[in-house]
Amino acid sequence: MIVCCIAYILKLRKLYINVKYDFIVLGATGMQGKIASRDLLENGYSVLLCGRKKERAMPLLKKYKNAGFEYVEMENISNVVKKIRNSGANIVLNCVEGDWNLNALEACKQANVHCLDLGSEIWMTKEQLKLNGTLKRKNLIHITGCGSVPGIGNVMLAYAAKKLSKIKTIEVGFDWSSNIKKFVVPFSIQSIIEEFTDPAPILENGKFVKVTPMDTIVKKNIRKVGNQYCFIVRHPETYTFYHYFKDKGVKNIRFYAGFPKHSFDVIKSMIEVGFGRNKEITIKENKAKTLDFLTEVLKDLEFPKDYREKENLWVKIKGSGKGKNKTINMECIVHTLKGWEDAGSNIDTGMTISIMAQMIKKGIIKARGSFAPEAIVPPEPFFEELRKRSMIVYENGKVIN
Protein backbone atom coordinates (compact mmCIF):
# COMPACT_ATOMS: atom_id res chain seq x y z
CA MET A 1 0.00 0.00 0.00
CA ILE A 2 2.78 2.42 0.97
CA VAL A 3 4.69 1.55 -2.20
CA CYS A 4 1.58 2.29 -4.30
CA CYS A 5 1.07 5.66 -2.59
CA ILE A 6 4.70 6.64 -3.16
CA ALA A 7 4.45 5.63 -6.82
CA TYR A 8 1.26 7.69 -7.19
CA ILE A 9 2.86 10.74 -5.58
CA LEU A 10 5.90 10.44 -7.83
CA LYS A 11 3.62 10.17 -10.84
CA LEU A 12 1.77 13.35 -9.82
CA ARG A 13 5.07 15.12 -9.22
CA LYS A 14 6.30 14.10 -12.66
CA LEU A 15 3.09 15.36 -14.27
CA TYR A 16 3.42 18.68 -12.43
CA ILE A 17 7.04 19.13 -13.44
CA ASN A 18 6.23 18.37 -17.08
CA VAL A 19 3.42 20.93 -17.34
CA LYS A 20 4.12 23.08 -20.38
CA TYR A 21 2.28 26.27 -21.22
CA ASP A 22 1.57 28.02 -24.53
CA PHE A 23 1.88 31.51 -23.05
CA ILE A 24 3.03 33.35 -19.94
CA VAL A 25 1.26 36.52 -18.82
CA LEU A 26 3.30 38.78 -16.54
CA GLY A 27 1.10 41.07 -14.46
CA ALA A 28 -1.76 38.60 -14.81
CA THR A 29 -3.42 39.83 -11.61
CA GLY A 30 -3.91 43.37 -12.95
CA MET A 31 -6.80 44.57 -15.08
CA GLN A 32 -5.19 44.09 -18.50
CA GLY A 33 -3.37 40.91 -17.52
CA LYS A 34 -6.62 39.27 -16.43
CA ILE A 35 -8.34 40.23 -19.70
CA ALA A 36 -5.44 38.97 -21.81
CA SER A 37 -5.21 35.72 -19.82
CA ARG A 38 -8.92 35.04 -20.12
CA ASP A 39 -8.92 35.71 -23.87
CA LEU A 40 -6.06 33.23 -24.35
CA LEU A 41 -7.74 30.63 -22.14
CA GLU A 42 -11.06 30.99 -23.95
CA ASN A 43 -9.25 30.36 -27.22
CA GLY A 44 -8.06 27.02 -25.89
CA TYR A 45 -4.47 27.86 -24.93
CA SER A 46 -2.71 26.96 -21.70
CA VAL A 47 -1.52 29.98 -19.75
CA LEU A 48 0.83 30.53 -16.82
CA LEU A 49 -0.44 33.54 -14.89
CA CYS A 50 2.31 35.44 -13.07
CA GLY A 51 1.82 38.17 -10.53
CA ARG A 52 2.08 39.22 -6.90
CA LYS A 53 -1.42 38.50 -5.57
CA LYS A 54 -2.72 35.02 -6.36
CA GLU A 55 -6.17 35.78 -4.94
CA ARG A 56 -6.81 38.14 -7.85
CA ALA A 57 -6.17 35.30 -10.28
CA MET A 58 -8.32 32.73 -8.47
CA PRO A 59 -11.48 33.17 -10.60
CA LEU A 60 -9.49 32.18 -13.71
CA LEU A 61 -7.57 29.42 -11.93
CA LYS A 62 -10.82 27.88 -10.68
CA LYS A 63 -12.61 28.11 -14.03
CA TYR A 64 -9.84 26.96 -16.40
CA LYS A 65 -7.91 23.72 -15.91
CA ASN A 66 -5.29 24.90 -18.43
CA ALA A 67 -4.25 27.83 -16.20
CA GLY A 68 -1.47 27.89 -13.62
CA PHE A 69 0.05 30.51 -11.33
CA GLU A 70 3.52 31.60 -10.26
CA TYR A 71 4.53 34.41 -7.94
CA VAL A 72 6.78 36.91 -9.74
CA GLU A 73 8.55 40.15 -8.79
CA MET A 74 9.87 42.10 -11.79
CA GLU A 75 12.87 43.43 -9.85
CA ASN A 76 14.35 39.91 -9.86
CA ILE A 77 15.19 39.33 -13.53
CA SER A 78 16.99 36.03 -12.94
CA ASN A 79 13.91 34.64 -11.18
CA VAL A 80 11.66 35.79 -14.03
CA VAL A 81 14.01 34.04 -16.47
CA LYS A 82 13.77 30.85 -14.40
CA LYS A 83 9.96 30.96 -14.34
CA ILE A 84 9.84 31.50 -18.11
CA ARG A 85 12.20 28.62 -18.84
CA ASN A 86 10.40 26.24 -16.49
CA SER A 87 7.03 27.05 -18.10
CA GLY A 88 7.96 25.74 -21.54
CA ALA A 89 6.18 28.73 -23.14
CA ASN A 90 7.92 30.64 -25.93
CA ILE A 91 5.73 33.77 -25.88
CA VAL A 92 5.43 36.22 -22.98
CA LEU A 93 2.69 38.83 -22.66
CA ASN A 94 4.02 41.58 -20.42
CA CYS A 95 1.07 43.36 -18.78
CA VAL A 96 2.90 44.91 -15.84
CA GLU A 97 3.27 48.68 -15.46
CA GLY A 98 5.40 50.18 -18.22
CA ASP A 99 8.20 51.03 -15.77
CA TRP A 100 9.21 47.34 -15.86
CA ASN A 101 9.19 46.84 -19.63
CA LEU A 102 12.97 46.82 -20.00
CA ASN A 103 13.28 44.27 -17.19
CA ALA A 104 10.68 42.05 -18.85
CA LEU A 105 12.35 42.33 -22.25
CA GLU A 106 15.76 41.51 -20.76
CA ALA A 107 14.29 38.43 -19.07
CA CYS A 108 12.70 37.31 -22.35
CA LYS A 109 15.96 37.91 -24.21
CA GLN A 110 17.87 35.77 -21.71
CA ALA A 111 15.22 33.05 -21.83
CA ASN A 112 15.11 33.15 -25.67
CA VAL A 113 11.36 33.76 -25.96
CA HIS A 114 9.17 36.24 -27.83
CA CYS A 115 7.83 39.23 -25.88
CA LEU A 116 4.94 41.68 -26.19
CA ASP A 117 4.11 44.62 -23.93
CA LEU A 118 1.51 47.39 -23.61
CA GLY A 119 3.90 50.28 -24.21
CA SER A 120 5.89 52.70 -22.09
CA GLU A 121 7.53 56.10 -22.11
CA ILE A 122 9.27 57.33 -25.25
CA TRP A 123 12.80 57.00 -23.84
CA MET A 124 12.13 53.37 -22.97
CA THR A 125 10.52 52.69 -26.36
CA LYS A 126 13.70 53.98 -28.00
CA GLU A 127 15.83 51.64 -25.90
CA GLN A 128 13.62 48.70 -26.84
CA LEU A 129 13.74 49.44 -30.57
CA LYS A 130 17.55 49.72 -30.38
CA LEU A 131 17.56 45.98 -29.66
CA ASN A 132 16.12 45.24 -33.10
CA GLY A 133 19.40 43.82 -34.47
CA THR A 134 20.17 41.79 -31.35
CA LEU A 135 16.72 40.19 -31.26
CA LYS A 136 16.78 39.53 -34.99
CA ARG A 137 20.03 37.60 -34.60
CA LYS A 138 18.44 35.60 -31.78
CA ASN A 139 15.41 34.87 -34.01
CA LEU A 140 13.09 36.59 -31.52
CA ILE A 141 10.11 38.92 -31.87
CA HIS A 142 9.43 41.84 -29.57
CA ILE A 143 6.45 44.19 -30.03
CA THR A 144 5.96 47.19 -27.78
CA GLY A 145 2.60 48.96 -27.46
CA CYS A 146 0.16 46.10 -28.09
CA GLY A 147 -3.02 47.50 -26.55
CA SER A 148 -5.63 49.98 -27.73
CA VAL A 149 -3.52 53.10 -28.23
CA PRO A 150 -0.74 52.26 -28.66
CA GLY A 151 -1.81 49.11 -30.45
CA ILE A 152 -5.00 49.23 -32.50
CA GLY A 153 -4.28 52.85 -33.49
CA ASN A 154 -0.83 51.89 -34.82
CA VAL A 155 -2.25 49.15 -37.01
CA MET A 156 -5.01 51.47 -38.31
CA LEU A 157 -2.29 53.95 -39.29
CA ALA A 158 -0.32 51.22 -41.10
CA TYR A 159 -3.48 50.29 -43.02
CA ALA A 160 -4.13 53.90 -44.07
CA ALA A 161 -0.49 54.72 -44.82
CA LYS A 162 -0.42 52.14 -47.61
CA LYS A 163 -2.88 54.35 -49.49
CA LEU A 164 -0.78 57.51 -49.25
CA SER A 165 2.51 58.36 -50.91
CA LYS A 166 2.99 61.37 -48.63
CA ILE A 167 1.83 62.00 -45.07
CA LYS A 168 1.76 65.50 -43.58
CA THR A 169 -0.18 65.24 -40.32
CA ILE A 170 -1.16 62.39 -38.01
CA GLU A 171 -3.53 62.90 -35.09
CA VAL A 172 -4.39 59.96 -32.87
CA GLY A 173 -6.30 59.46 -29.66
CA PHE A 174 -9.02 57.86 -27.59
CA ASP A 175 -12.35 59.03 -26.18
CA TRP A 176 -14.69 57.11 -23.90
CA SER A 177 -17.76 57.45 -21.74
CA SER A 178 -20.19 55.37 -19.69
CA ASN A 179 -23.91 55.01 -19.06
CA ILE A 180 -23.46 55.54 -15.30
CA LYS A 181 -21.63 58.74 -14.42
CA LYS A 182 -19.63 57.28 -11.57
CA PHE A 183 -15.84 57.08 -11.35
CA VAL A 184 -14.16 53.80 -12.22
CA VAL A 185 -10.51 53.21 -13.10
CA PRO A 186 -10.46 53.60 -16.92
CA PHE A 187 -7.03 51.95 -17.23
CA SER A 188 -3.70 52.07 -15.34
CA ILE A 189 -4.09 54.93 -12.86
CA GLN A 190 -0.33 55.44 -12.95
CA SER A 191 -0.45 55.98 -16.72
CA ILE A 192 -3.46 58.29 -16.36
CA ILE A 193 -1.80 60.50 -13.74
CA GLU A 194 1.34 60.72 -15.87
CA GLU A 195 -0.67 61.65 -18.95
CA PHE A 196 -2.45 64.42 -17.05
CA THR A 197 0.75 65.87 -15.58
CA ASP A 198 3.84 65.06 -17.69
CA PRO A 199 4.91 67.44 -20.50
CA ALA A 200 3.74 65.98 -23.81
CA PRO A 201 6.14 65.78 -26.78
CA ILE A 202 4.52 66.48 -30.15
CA LEU A 203 5.91 66.89 -33.66
CA GLU A 204 5.16 70.39 -34.90
CA ASN A 205 6.35 71.47 -38.36
CA GLY A 206 9.02 68.78 -38.34
CA LYS A 207 10.39 69.57 -34.87
CA PHE A 208 9.66 67.95 -31.51
CA VAL A 209 8.36 70.36 -28.88
CA LYS A 210 6.66 69.86 -25.51
CA VAL A 211 3.29 71.14 -24.37
CA THR A 212 1.55 71.07 -20.98
CA PRO A 213 -1.50 68.77 -21.18
CA MET A 214 -3.85 70.91 -19.06
CA ASP A 215 -3.07 73.95 -21.26
CA THR A 216 -4.49 72.18 -24.33
CA ILE A 217 -7.98 71.22 -23.07
CA VAL A 218 -10.86 71.52 -25.54
CA LYS A 219 -14.44 70.25 -25.32
CA LYS A 220 -15.58 68.04 -28.19
CA ASN A 221 -18.55 65.92 -29.14
CA ILE A 222 -17.14 62.57 -30.27
CA ARG A 223 -19.03 60.17 -32.53
CA LYS A 224 -20.58 57.22 -30.63
CA VAL A 225 -19.22 58.60 -27.35
CA GLY A 226 -20.54 62.12 -26.70
CA ASN A 227 -19.10 65.15 -24.93
CA GLN A 228 -15.46 64.94 -23.88
CA TYR A 229 -12.64 66.90 -22.30
CA CYS A 230 -9.83 66.35 -24.83
CA PHE A 231 -6.19 67.31 -24.39
CA ILE A 232 -2.75 66.48 -25.75
CA VAL A 233 -0.82 63.90 -23.73
CA ARG A 234 2.53 62.15 -23.69
CA HIS A 235 2.34 58.91 -25.68
CA PRO A 236 4.89 56.69 -27.48
CA GLU A 237 3.08 56.96 -30.83
CA THR A 238 4.51 60.45 -31.22
CA TYR A 239 7.91 58.80 -31.54
CA THR A 240 7.07 55.52 -33.29
CA PHE A 241 4.90 57.14 -35.96
CA TYR A 242 7.77 59.46 -36.86
CA HIS A 243 10.29 56.62 -36.62
CA TYR A 244 8.45 54.54 -39.21
CA PHE A 245 6.87 57.20 -41.45
CA LYS A 246 9.36 60.06 -41.58
CA ASP A 247 10.31 58.93 -45.10
CA LYS A 248 6.76 59.85 -46.15
CA GLY A 249 7.42 63.43 -45.05
CA VAL A 250 5.34 63.56 -41.86
CA LYS A 251 5.58 66.99 -40.21
CA ASN A 252 2.97 66.95 -37.44
CA ILE A 253 2.02 64.28 -34.89
CA ARG A 254 -0.25 64.80 -31.88
CA PHE A 255 -1.84 62.41 -29.41
CA TYR A 256 -5.13 63.31 -27.68
CA ALA A 257 -6.77 61.78 -24.61
CA GLY A 258 -10.50 62.24 -24.05
CA PHE A 259 -12.36 61.80 -20.75
CA PRO A 260 -16.00 62.38 -19.76
CA LYS A 261 -16.50 65.16 -17.21
CA HIS A 262 -17.29 62.88 -14.25
CA SER A 263 -14.02 60.94 -14.70
CA PHE A 264 -11.93 63.99 -15.62
CA ASP A 265 -13.01 65.84 -12.47
CA VAL A 266 -12.13 62.96 -10.10
CA ILE A 267 -8.69 62.42 -11.66
CA LYS A 268 -7.95 66.13 -11.55
CA SER A 269 -8.94 66.19 -7.85
CA MET A 270 -6.64 63.22 -7.09
CA ILE A 271 -3.75 65.14 -8.62
CA GLU A 272 -4.62 68.34 -6.76
CA VAL A 273 -4.60 66.61 -3.35
CA GLY A 274 -1.16 65.11 -3.96
CA PHE A 275 -1.50 61.65 -5.47
CA GLY A 276 0.22 62.77 -8.65
CA ARG A 277 3.51 63.66 -6.95
CA ASN A 278 4.61 60.05 -6.37
CA LYS A 279 6.15 61.15 -3.08
CA GLU A 280 7.36 58.53 -0.60
CA ILE A 281 5.26 58.44 2.58
CA THR A 282 5.36 56.34 5.76
CA ILE A 283 2.26 54.48 7.00
CA LYS A 284 2.72 52.70 10.34
CA GLU A 285 6.47 52.31 9.72
CA ASN A 286 5.88 51.01 6.18
CA LYS A 287 7.13 53.15 3.32
CA ALA A 288 5.21 53.54 0.06
CA LYS A 289 4.96 56.03 -2.77
CA THR A 290 1.67 57.90 -3.01
CA LEU A 291 1.01 56.69 -6.56
CA ASP A 292 1.73 53.05 -5.61
CA PHE A 293 -0.66 53.42 -2.66
CA LEU A 294 -3.37 54.86 -4.92
CA THR A 295 -2.85 52.07 -7.45
CA GLU A 296 -3.35 49.33 -4.83
CA VAL A 297 -6.44 51.01 -3.36
CA LEU A 298 -8.11 51.42 -6.74
CA LYS A 299 -7.42 47.82 -7.83
CA ASP A 300 -10.31 46.72 -5.62
CA LEU A 301 -12.73 49.38 -6.88
CA GLU A 302 -15.59 47.54 -8.58
CA PHE A 303 -17.76 48.68 -11.47
CA PRO A 304 -21.34 49.67 -10.52
CA LYS A 305 -24.12 47.24 -11.37
CA ASP A 306 -25.22 47.46 -15.04
CA TYR A 307 -22.25 49.72 -15.83
CA ARG A 308 -21.39 49.98 -19.54
CA GLU A 309 -18.73 51.84 -21.52
CA LYS A 310 -18.13 52.92 -25.10
CA GLU A 311 -14.80 53.97 -26.55
CA ASN A 312 -13.69 55.49 -29.83
CA LEU A 313 -10.06 54.85 -30.80
CA TRP A 314 -9.19 57.03 -33.76
CA VAL A 315 -6.45 58.10 -36.14
CA LYS A 316 -6.76 61.02 -38.57
CA ILE A 317 -4.18 61.06 -41.37
CA LYS A 318 -3.70 63.95 -43.80
CA GLY A 319 -1.52 63.46 -46.86
CA SER A 320 -1.61 62.81 -50.56
CA GLY A 321 -1.82 59.93 -52.99
CA LYS A 322 -1.92 59.78 -56.78
CA GLY A 323 -1.48 63.54 -56.96
CA LYS A 324 -4.51 64.35 -54.76
CA ASN A 325 -4.75 65.58 -51.18
CA LYS A 326 -6.45 63.01 -48.98
CA THR A 327 -7.71 62.71 -45.42
CA ILE A 328 -8.31 59.25 -43.99
CA ASN A 329 -10.23 58.89 -40.74
CA MET A 330 -9.79 55.52 -39.04
CA GLU A 331 -11.89 54.55 -36.02
CA CYS A 332 -12.35 51.49 -33.84
CA ILE A 333 -15.55 51.49 -31.79
CA VAL A 334 -15.49 49.38 -28.63
CA HIS A 335 -18.20 48.73 -26.06
CA THR A 336 -18.68 46.60 -22.97
CA LEU A 337 -19.35 42.98 -23.93
CA LYS A 338 -21.81 40.60 -22.31
CA GLY A 339 -19.90 38.42 -19.89
CA TRP A 340 -17.06 40.94 -19.72
CA GLU A 341 -18.87 43.62 -17.72
CA ASP A 342 -16.05 43.91 -15.19
CA ALA A 343 -13.65 44.87 -18.00
CA GLY A 344 -15.58 47.81 -19.46
CA SER A 345 -13.99 49.00 -22.69
CA ASN A 346 -10.58 47.79 -21.47
CA ILE A 347 -11.11 44.72 -23.63
CA ASP A 348 -9.48 46.76 -26.42
CA THR A 349 -6.19 46.63 -24.52
CA GLY A 350 -6.13 43.20 -22.88
CA MET A 351 -7.68 41.39 -25.84
CA THR A 352 -5.41 43.16 -28.33
CA ILE A 353 -2.16 41.95 -26.77
CA SER A 354 -3.71 38.47 -26.70
CA ILE A 355 -4.59 38.70 -30.42
CA MET A 356 -1.07 39.78 -31.38
CA ALA A 357 0.47 37.02 -29.25
CA GLN A 358 -1.75 34.45 -30.96
CA MET A 359 -0.72 35.85 -34.36
CA ILE A 360 2.90 35.15 -33.44
CA LYS A 361 1.96 31.65 -32.26
CA LYS A 362 0.19 30.94 -35.56
CA GLY A 363 3.06 32.33 -37.67
CA ILE A 364 0.97 35.23 -39.05
CA ILE A 365 3.47 37.69 -37.58
CA LYS A 366 6.83 36.54 -38.90
CA ALA A 367 9.51 39.26 -38.95
CA ARG A 368 12.17 39.06 -36.24
CA GLY A 369 13.46 41.97 -34.22
CA SER A 370 12.01 44.74 -32.04
CA PHE A 371 9.05 46.70 -33.39
CA ALA A 372 6.02 48.82 -32.69
CA PRO A 373 2.78 47.34 -34.12
CA GLU A 374 2.61 49.59 -37.20
CA ALA A 375 5.78 47.96 -38.54
CA ILE A 376 4.96 44.30 -38.09
CA VAL A 377 1.25 43.51 -37.53
CA PRO A 378 -0.65 42.75 -40.79
CA PRO A 379 -3.84 44.88 -40.62
CA GLU A 380 -6.42 42.67 -42.34
CA PRO A 381 -6.12 39.49 -40.22
CA PHE A 382 -5.75 41.66 -37.13
CA PHE A 383 -8.96 43.54 -37.93
CA GLU A 384 -10.73 40.20 -38.45
CA GLU A 385 -9.79 39.15 -34.93
CA LEU A 386 -11.06 42.46 -33.55
CA ARG A 387 -14.42 41.85 -35.26
CA LYS A 388 -14.71 38.43 -33.61
CA ARG A 389 -14.59 40.32 -30.33
CA SER A 390 -17.17 42.92 -31.49
CA MET A 391 -14.62 45.69 -32.06
CA ILE A 392 -15.62 47.43 -35.28
CA VAL A 393 -13.09 49.22 -37.52
CA TYR A 394 -14.15 52.09 -39.77
CA GLU A 395 -12.44 53.88 -42.64
CA ASN A 396 -14.06 57.25 -43.32
CA GLY A 397 -17.26 56.03 -41.68
CA LYS A 398 -17.43 52.70 -43.54
CA VAL A 399 -17.00 49.38 -41.73
CA ILE A 400 -13.98 47.49 -43.09
CA ASN A 401 -13.92 44.42 -40.85
Secondary structure, DSSP 8 states (H G I E B T S, - for coil): -HHHHHHHHHHHHHHHHT---SEEEETTTSHHHHHHHHHHHHTT--EEEEES-GGGGHHHHHH-TTEEEEE--TT-HHHHHHHHHHH--SEEEE-S-GGGHHHHHHHHHHHT-EEEE----HHHHHHHHTTHHHHHHTT-EEE---BTTTBHHHHHHHHHHTT-SEEEEEEEEEEEEESS-S----S-HHHHHHHHHS-EEEEETTEEEEE-GGGS-EEEEETTTEEEEEEE---THHHHHHHHHGGGT--EEEEEEEE-HHHHHHHHHHHHTTTTS--EEEETTEEEEHHHHHHHHHTT----TT--EEEEEEEEEEEEETTEEEEEEEEEEEE--TT-GGGGGGHHHHHHHHHHHHHHHTTSS---EEE-GGGT--HHHHHHHHHHTT-EEEETTEE--
